[in-house]
């Protein structure tokens, strides 16, 4: 059996992306508390809040979450997004989808 220190929580196959949102207003204490409740969401790795610029940055595993789910987490916390400021490459849709077709 391997020693505990050799186990890894995240594997090398993850696709880590980061997205920064401009918020419509600074976060209240209640919104920060609600956002903290999502800190253990599976696939959400890091949340950074820039209070002076009313921005929030989230790092997530794109193999587990999509950008729309990250925005949904913010909405559940009552946080209004003004705009997306910055995304990692391919963050808008990291999983390309082709046209669906039925077999003949």
HUSUL-V474593 format. One record per run of one state. SS is the DSSP state (a for helix, b for strand, c for the rest). FROM is the first residue (numbers start at 1). TO is the last residue. Records with the same first field share a line. If there is no record, write none. Layout:
# HUSUL-V474593
SS=FROM-TO  FROM-TO
This chain:
# HUSUL-V474593
c=1-3  7-15  24-28  38-43  54-54  62-66  77-80  88-104
a=4-6  29-37  51-53  67-76
b=16-23  44-50  55-61  81-87
